[in-house]
């Protein structure tokens, strides 16, 4: 995305100054940045992550500060706005998910948003870059698990990211041939999962593989929380697969193993589709910035690159439709969804 943005701006006016802040909003607070020019973005296309660094704990409206043995949050948003003005900047280009874009919007500076999250949970765009690469990583893991599961007659549960949206789990499960997929949008019944495993046994298939979204939860149950951020109070989901494994123990004869894919989904070289999408978003973000079309997020709707109001994009999280085409496909080919 950075590569496309810089190349597009440079092609219009090589004299325009572009800077990239280190580690997100923290870089604006500390005035830590690098100048982005054509040499600095060469070779970025096959690289994952970001050369600028990032942070999930740098919300300037609730900036974490340690006071002795405890953490507290302070509002440093005025410093961000002041530093932005002192640097003589015309526009802030924010790249991230709903949290990043909400913060950027609330800062009240001229803004262009770019949707980057593996969770694919942003409204206003059909897809976000990073999602397809994460799905490919999870699908590859399922391919690898099939060998061990079938050889040892085990039940394997693969836990994937996605927060409160099940897009990664659903897409990866379909691509990787999962036997059941559990997502936040469809609270699961344990008996439904057991039924899938037992039905497979009746047809001589003595192994099963399930994909469990980190936000999956049983009917009338709670989300599985790995930990709570001491400074921000945000919940970090995790442990959904282990919880299901405990629920299955003693109810089936098979050994149940879990694998938490974790941050493997967030790294590595991006797939071709993500490279194309990020390039398209970067070029469109550059055009929006050059035109002064602020308060917009670039996105893709029905195959077309568009600009949507950021307020619309962050108004609500996008979730899997339990009756949508992917869920219908899963049910149609016999994949259990826990309902």
NORRA-V711479 format. One record per residue. N is the residue number from 1. SS is DSSP state (alpha for helix, beta for strand, coil for the rest). PSI is psi in degrees with one decimal (NA if undefined). OMEGA is omega in radians with two decimals (NA if undefined). Layout:
BEGIN
N_SS_PSI_OMEGA / N_SS_PSI_OMEGA
END
This chain:
BEGIN
1_coil_-47.5_3.13 / 2_alpha_-42.7_-3.14 / 3_alpha_-48.0_-3.11 / 4_alpha_-40.7_-3.13 / 5_alpha_-49.8_-3.10 / 6_alpha_-43.7_-3.13 / 7_alpha_-38.4_-3.13 / 8_alpha_-45.8_3.12 / 9_alpha_-45.2_-3.12 / 10_alpha_-33.5_3.14 / 11_alpha_-25.0_3.12 / 12_alpha_-45.9_-3.11 / 13_coil_100.9_-3.12 / 14_coil_-13.9_-3.11 / 15_coil_-8.4_-3.13 / 16_coil_131.0_-3.13 / 17_coil_130.4_3.09 / 18_coil_127.9_3.07 / 19_beta_151.0_3.09 / 20_beta_125.0_-3.12 / 21_beta_138.2_3.11 / 22_coil_135.0_3.00 / 23_coil_45.3_3.01 / 24_coil_-140.7_-3.10 / 25_alpha_-22.6_3.09 / 26_alpha_-34.8_3.12 / 27_alpha_-33.2_3.10 / 28_alpha_-41.5_3.13 / 29_alpha_-39.7_-3.06 / 30_alpha_1.9_-3.10 / 31_coil_43.7_3.10 / 32_coil_113.4_-3.07 / 33_beta_167.0_3.06 / 34_beta_151.0_3.07 / 35_beta_130.8_-3.13 / 36_coil_114.8_3.08 / 37_coil_-178.2_-3.07 / 38_coil_-45.3_3.11 / 39_alpha_-33.3_-3.07 / 40_alpha_-18.4_-3.10 / 41_alpha_6.7_3.09 / 42_coil_139.7_3.09 / 43_coil_8.2_-3.09 / 44_coil_-21.4_-2.99 / 45_coil_-45.4_-3.13 / 46_coil_2.3_-3.07 / 47_coil_137.7_3.05 / 48_coil_177.2_3.09 / 49_coil_-149.3_-3.14 / 50_coil_139.4_3.11 / 51_coil_-12.4_-3.10 / 52_coil_-16.9_-3.03 / 53_coil_163.9_-3.13 / 54_coil_172.6_3.14 / 55_coil_141.5_3.08 / 56_coil_6.1_-3.07 / 57_coil_32.3_-3.06 / 58_coil_30.9_3.11 / 59_coil_112.4_-3.09 / 60_alpha_-17.1_3.08 / 61_alpha_-18.5_3.11 / 62_alpha_66.0_-3.03 / 63_beta_125.5_-3.07 / 64_beta_128.8_3.12 / 65_beta_133.7_-3.14 / 66_beta_125.6_3.09 / 67_beta_96.8_-3.11 / 68_coil_-118.3_-3.10 / 69_coil_-1.2_-3.08 / 70_beta_162.5_3.11 / 71_beta_147.3_3.04 / 72_beta_169.1_-3.13 / 73_beta_134.8_3.13 / 74_beta_154.8_-3.14 / 75_coil_113.7_3.13 / 76_coil_21.0_-3.09 / 77_alpha_-33.3_3.13 / 78_alpha_-34.5_3.10 / 79_alpha_-38.9_3.12 / 80_alpha_-47.9_-3.13 / 81_alpha_-40.6_-3.14 / 82_alpha_-44.3_3.13 / 83_alpha_-38.6_3.10 / 84_alpha_-44.9_-3.13 / 85_alpha_-40.6_-3.13 / 86_alpha_-29.4_3.11 / 87_coil_-5.3_3.08 / 88_coil_36.4_-3.09 / 89_coil_147.1_3.14 / 90_coil_-28.7_-3.01 / 91_coil_143.2_3.02 / 92_beta_127.3_3.05 / 93_beta_111.5_-3.09 / 94_beta_127.8_-3.10 / 95_beta_117.6_-3.14 / 96_beta_-163.0_-3.12 / 97_coil_-160.7_-3.04 / 98_alpha_-35.9_3.14 / 99_alpha_-48.5_3.13 / 100_alpha_-45.6_-3.07 / 101_alpha_-32.6_3.06 / 102_alpha_-44.7_3.13 / 103_alpha_-47.5_-3.13 / 104_alpha_-42.3_3.11 / 105_alpha_-45.7_-3.07 / 106_alpha_-18.8_3.09 / 107_alpha_-21.6_3.02 / 108_coil_19.8_3.13 / 109_coil_158.7_3.06 / 110_coil_127.4_-2.90 / 111_beta_139.7_2.91 / 112_beta_129.3_-3.10 / 113_beta_147.6_3.10 / 114_beta_122.4_-3.06 / 115_beta_109.8_3.12 / 116_beta_105.5_3.05 / 117_coil_138.2_3.10 / 118_coil_-19.3_-3.05 / 119_coil_-22.4_-3.13 / 120_coil_32.5_-3.03 / 121_coil_17.1_3.12 / 122_beta_131.8_3.04 / 123_coil_163.9_3.08 / 124_coil_-5.0_3.08 / 125_coil_142.5_-3.14 / 126_coil_-29.1_-3.08 / 127_coil_152.1_3.10 / 128_coil_149.3_3.14 / 129_beta_143.4_-2.97 / 130_coil_-30.4_-3.10 / 131_alpha_-50.6_-3.05 / 132_alpha_-34.4_3.10 / 133_alpha_-41.1_3.10 / 134_alpha_-41.0_3.12 / 135_alpha_-42.4_-3.14 / 136_alpha_-40.5_3.11 / 137_alpha_-45.1_-3.14 / 138_alpha_-39.4_3.12 / 139_alpha_-38.9_3.09 / 140_alpha_-39.8_3.12 / 141_alpha_-40.0_3.11 / 142_alpha_-39.2_3.08 / 143_alpha_-41.8_-3.13 / 144_alpha_-38.0_-3.10 / 145_alpha_-29.1_-3.09 / 146_alpha_-39.4_-3.10 / 147_alpha_-51.7_-3.12 / 148_alpha_-42.0_-3.11 / 149_alpha_-45.8_-3.10 / 150_alpha_-40.5_-3.10 / 151_alpha_-39.1_-3.04 / 152_alpha_4.9_3.12 / 153_coil_53.2_-3.10 / 154_beta_163.3_2.96 / 155_beta_120.9_3.13 / 156_beta_135.8_3.08 / 157_beta_117.3_3.12 / 158_beta_116.8_3.12 / 159_beta_128.7_-3.13 / 160_beta_163.4_-3.13 / 161_coil_-175.8_3.12 / 162_coil_-6.8_-3.10 / 163_coil_-121.8_-3.04 / 164_coil_13.3_3.11 / 165_coil_144.7_-3.04 / 166_coil_21.1_-3.06 / 167_alpha_-45.4_-3.13 / 168_alpha_-48.2_-3.10 / 169_alpha_-44.9_-3.08 / 170_alpha_-47.8_-3.11 / 171_alpha_-43.5_-3.13 / 172_alpha_-39.9_3.13 / 173_alpha_-39.4_3.09 / 174_alpha_-43.4_-3.10 / 175_alpha_-31.3_-3.05 / 176_coil_6.8_3.06 / 177_coil_39.4_3.10 / 178_coil_154.5_3.11 / 179_coil_-27.8_3.00 / 180_beta_149.4_-3.09 / 181_beta_125.8_-3.13 / 182_beta_123.7_-3.07 / 183_coil_159.2_-3.09 / 184_coil_-31.2_-3.05 / 185_coil_-16.0_3.14 / 186_coil_89.0_3.09 / 187_coil_135.1_-2.99 / 188_beta_152.1_2.98 / 189_coil_129.8_-3.13 / 190_alpha_-39.1_-3.13 / 191_alpha_-32.4_3.11 / 192_alpha_-40.4_3.10 / 193_alpha_-44.5_3.12 / 194_alpha_-37.2_-3.13 / 195_alpha_-39.8_3.11 / 196_alpha_-47.9_-3.10 / 197_alpha_-44.7_-3.11 / 198_alpha_-37.2_3.10 / 199_alpha_-35.8_3.10 / 200_alpha_-38.7_3.11 / 201_alpha_-39.0_-3.11 / 202_alpha_-24.6_-3.14 / 203_coil_17.6_3.05 / 204_coil_14.5_3.10 / 205_coil_100.1_-2.98 / 206_coil_39.3_3.02 / 207_coil_158.1_3.09 / 208_beta_150.1_3.10 / 209_beta_126.3_3.11 / 210_beta_142.7_3.01 / 211_beta_126.2_-3.10 / 212_beta_113.7_3.06 / 213_beta_146.7_-3.12 / 214_coil_-20.6_3.11 / 215_coil_7.7_3.12 / 216_coil_143.9_-3.13 / 217_coil_151.4_3.13 / 218_beta_161.8_3.07 / 219_coil_131.2_-3.11 / 220_coil_15.8_3.12 / 221_coil_176.3_-3.11 / 222_coil_164.6_3.03 / 223_coil_148.2_3.10 / 224_coil_119.2_-3.06 / 225_beta_124.4_3.13 / 226_beta_-43.8_3.12 / 227_beta_166.7_3.12 / 228_beta_128.4_3.12 / 229_coil_122.5_-3.05 / 230_coil_-30.4_-3.09 / 231_coil_-44.1_-3.04 / 232_coil_-19.2_-3.09 / 233_coil_3.4_-3.13 / 234_coil_141.3_3.11 / 235_beta_136.2_3.05 / 236_beta_115.0_-3.07 / 237_beta_151.0_3.10 / 238_coil_154.0_3.12 / 239_coil_4.8_-3.11 / 240_alpha_-38.7_-3.14 / 241_alpha_-41.3_3.11 / 242_alpha_-38.1_3.11 / 243_alpha_-45.0_3.12 / 244_alpha_-38.7_3.12 / 245_alpha_-41.0_3.10 / 246_alpha_-36.8_3.13 / 247_alpha_-32.4_-3.11 / 248_alpha_-25.9_-3.07 / 249_beta_130.3_3.13 / 250_coil_-11.0_-3.14 / 251_coil_-15.1_3.08 / 252_beta_160.3_-3.11 / 253_coil_-20.2_-3.07 / 254_coil_150.8_2.97 / 255_beta_136.5_-3.12 / 256_beta_126.0_3.11 / 257_beta_148.0_3.11 / 258_beta_150.5_3.04 / 259_beta_120.8_3.09 / 260_beta_111.3_-3.06 / 261_coil_-34.7_3.01 / 262_alpha_-138.7_-2.98 / 263_alpha_-2.1_2.98 / 264_alpha_-28.6_-3.14 / 265_alpha_-18.3_-3.03 / 266_alpha_1.2_-3.05 / 267_coil_-172.7_3.10 / 268_coil_177.6_-3.13 / 269_coil_133.7_-3.13 / 270_coil_147.9_3.10 / 271_coil_167.9_-3.07 / 272_alpha_-42.9_-3.12 / 273_alpha_-40.4_3.12 / 274_alpha_-35.1_3.10 / 275_alpha_-42.8_3.14 / 276_alpha_-43.3_-3.11 / 277_alpha_-45.4_3.14 / 278_alpha_-38.3_3.11 / 279_alpha_-42.9_3.12 / 280_alpha_-43.2_3.13 / 281_alpha_-41.8_-3.13 / 282_alpha_-42.5_3.13 / 283_alpha_-40.6_3.14 / 284_alpha_-36.7_3.09 / 285_alpha_-38.4_3.10 / 286_alpha_-44.5_3.13 / 287_alpha_-41.6_3.13 / 288_alpha_-42.3_3.14 / 289_alpha_-43.3_-3.14 / 290_alpha_-32.5_-3.14 / 291_alpha_-8.4_-3.09 / 292_coil_24.8_3.14 / 293_coil_75.0_-3.01 / 294_coil_167.2_-3.13 / 295_coil_16.8_-3.10 / 296_beta_153.1_2.97 / 297_beta_135.2_3.06 / 298_beta_153.6_-3.13 / 299_beta_-175.7_3.08 / 300_beta_128.4_3.13 / 301_beta_120.5_-3.12 / 302_coil_38.6_3.07 / 303_coil_-5.1_-3.12 / 304_beta_136.4_3.06 / 305_beta_126.5_-3.04 / 306_beta_172.2_2.98 / 307_beta_128.3_-3.13 / 308_beta_150.5_3.08 / 309_beta_135.0_-3.14 / 310_alpha_-34.6_3.09 / 311_alpha_-40.2_3.13 / 312_alpha_-39.5_-3.08 / 313_alpha_-33.0_-3.07 / 314_coil_8.0_-3.09 / 315_coil_-33.2_3.10 / 316_coil_152.6_3.12 / 317_beta_143.0_3.09 / 318_coil_134.5_-3.12 / 319_coil_164.6_3.07 / 320_coil_135.0_3.05 / 321_coil_114.2_-3.13 / 322_coil_-19.6_3.12 / 323_coil_13.5_-3.12 / 324_coil_179.3_-3.02 / 325_alpha_-39.2_-3.12 / 326_alpha_-39.2_3.09 / 327_alpha_-37.6_3.09 / 328_alpha_-39.4_3.10 / 329_alpha_-46.3_-3.13 / 330_alpha_-48.8_-3.13 / 331_alpha_-37.8_-3.09 / 332_alpha_-31.5_-3.13 / 333_coil_12.6_3.00 / 334_coil_13.5_3.06 / 335_coil_128.9_3.11 / 336_beta_138.8_3.10 / 337_coil_8.8_3.05 / 338_coil_-1.2_-3.10 / 339_coil_NA_NA
END
